[in-house]
């Protein structure tokens, strides 16, 4: 997992960038986030947090995917990224 790039109206319209480390490939793939919806079973919120309780900006820290108590529209993205990072990989 390299990272996430938002796009469109919702987090699901963005892309995950994933390095394919097979020796014959070694490329970075851009895959639409919505292709990974089956890896998430929590709430998908529709609005960015503003006002009295604004978004704390955890998504700007690409190496920090820890669970957070806040509910934000990018919670879905963070959870899926963590699952992809934790997914067992084949040894080289």
C-alpha positions, -999 to +999 in steps of 0.1 A: +000+000+000+015+033-011-014+056-003-048+071-012-058+099-035-092+113-031-114+122-060-150+131-068-177+136-043-169+109-018-140+089-005-151+058-025-144+079-057-107+080-049-079+056-057-056+033-037-021+032-050-006-003-044+029-015-053+028-049-070+060-064-059+061-096-081+096-098-096+081-098-132+060-067-125+073-042-099+047-015-108+023+007-089-014+001-096-041+027-091-073+009-081-106+026-073-115+025-036-150+013-044-134-020-055-126-027-019-160-022-003-163-058+007-134-053+032-154-028+053-186-034+072-189-002+092-208+030+087-200+051+056-207+087+065-217+112+038-203+145+051-170+160+061-169+171+097-170+208+102-182+233+128-177+228+165-163+193+161-141+195+129-122+167+113-089+162+131-070+155+099-058+120+106-059+112+069-029+135+063-006+111+082-002+083+058+017+060+082-008+064+110-038+042+104-046+034+140-082+032+151-096+066+160-127+074+181-139+100+157-164+092+129-155+108+097-162+102+060-127+088+055-130+062+082-139+037+055-106+045+036-084+042+068-099+009+077-095-006+042-060+007+039-050-010+072-066-043+061-047-042+029-014-034+047-020-062+072-031-087+045-006-117+044+018-113+015+037-140-003+073-142+006+097-132-022 
